[in-house]
Amino acid sequence: MNVYFSVGANVGNRERYIKDAISSLKTLGEIECSSLYETTPWGNLGQENFLNAVCVIETDKKPAEILLIIKSIEKGLGRKRITKWGPRTIDIDILFYGDVVIHTADLIIPHPHISGRKFVLVPLNEIASNLVHPVLKKTVEQMLRECKDKGEVKLWQSGDLLLLKA
């Protein structure tokens, strides 16, 4: 199953937190990641800019198992849940789990805010522009064109981004 994740950080060494998270996600299976982008905050604007990327992993793990794994990765990287949409060392969200739709108290897939977040759509469009949202029936490229989010998303310039592509 192809599982798409967004990965973001805006506290401390943002790039290192993202690379460490991606390295940990590799335990789930074969991984491909977008470039890294610097983005303005969404939801809670009074904080530092984020670095964001999107990854796809082919895995046979079930959604509930994946959720436990990503929560463990976040905890291991110092994630503290103090303020909704607040500053964080790392944030990992499941965007899509194939074309499966899940709505439980603990997990909603596809992620409910995908179509309204440029910081997700820009990197997702880089690696999966023709991916179709199973509920909205729109491609990532269509959602990006229609997105009303005014947040800034710009390619992050770094000397060792090859770690994200490996």
N, C-alpha and C positions, 0 to 999 in steps of 0.2 A: 504494500500500500504506500502511495506517495503522501507524505505528511509535510505540510508547509508550516514553518515557524517564523515569527518575527522575533528579533533579538535586539534589545536596546539597553543603553546605559547612559547616565548623566552625572554620576558621582565618581570622584577619584580618577584613576587611569581608565577612562572609558574604553579605549581601544583594547587594553589588556583584558578587562572584564569580558568583553565580547569575544575575543579570541579564546579565552579560557572556557567560556560557555559553549562555543562552537566545538572546541576540542572535546568537551564532555558529551555533547550531543552525538559525536561520531560513534559513541558506543551503541547507538540505536541502529546504525546501518550506514550505507553509502550516502554521502552528503554532498550537496552542491549549494554554494552560497552566492548571493549577489555581491556587488561592491558595497563598500561601507559609505553611509551618507550621514552628514551632520544635519540635524533637523531642529526646528524650534519646538518647544513643548506643546503638547496638546492637552486640553482639559484643565490643567492647572498651570497657568502661564508664568507664574512667579518663580521660575527656577532656571537652572542652567540648560543649555542646549544638549540634545541627545546625540549619540551616535546610534545608527540603526542599520540593520541588514535583515535580509530574508533568506532562509535556507529551506531546501527540500531534502527530505531523507526518505529513502525507500526502506521500509521496515515491516516486520510482521507483528510488532507489538500492538496491543489493543489501546484504545484512547485512554482508558482509566490508568493503565500501566504507564503510559507516556506522561500523563499528568503528574503522577507520583515522581517520576524521574526528573521532570523539569523543575518541580518544586524543590527536590533535593539539590539539584544543581544551583538553583537560586539561593537556597539557604547556605550552601557551601561557599558561595561567592559573596556572602554577607548581606543578602537582601533582607531588608526589614520593611514590613508593611505597616506604615504609620499613618500616611495620608493618601487618600484615593488619588491616583494619577500623580503622586508626589515623586520627589527625587528617589533614585534607586541605583544601586551598584549594578544590577542586572534585572532585566525583565524578559521573560521568554513566554510567548503566547502561541498556542496552536491556532493557526489560521484555518487550515483545511485538513481533513483526513479523507483523502480521496474525494468522492462525491457524497460521503456519508453526512447525514444531518443528525445531530445529537442535541438534545435540550434537557439537561438535568440540573439539579441544584448546584452541582460542582463544576459542570462543564457545558459550554455552548459551542458547538461547531456546526457551520463555519462561525468564526469569531464575529460577534454582532456589529463591530464597528469598522470592518474592513473597508467598505465602500466610502466611508467618510474620512479616511485618514491617508493623506498623501505620503506620510512617512512610512506607511506600509505599502501603498500602491506603487510608488516609484520603484523601490527595489524589487518588489514582486513582479512588476511589469518587465524588469530587466531579465528575469529568469523564466517567466511563465506568462507572457502577454496573452496567449490564447487560452489560458486556463479559464474554465467557465464556473462561475459561482453557482452551486447546485440549487440555491433558493431564488436568487435574483435572475438567474439565466442570462447573465451578462459576462463577457470576458473581462479579464483584468484590465486590458487596454480600454474597453468601453467605460468601466467604472472610473478609471483614472481621468479620462476625458470629461466625465460628468461630475467629478468630485468638486465640491464647493469649498473644501478646506483651503484656507489661504496661507497655511504654514509654509515656511521656507524649507526646501529639501535640496541640499547641494552635495555633490560628490566630495568625499573626504579624501584629502591628499595625505598619503603616508608612505613611507619607504618600504614597509613590509606587509602590504596587503595580500601578498601571495599566500600567506597563511590562511586567509579566508577561502581562497580558491582551491586549496589542497584537500 
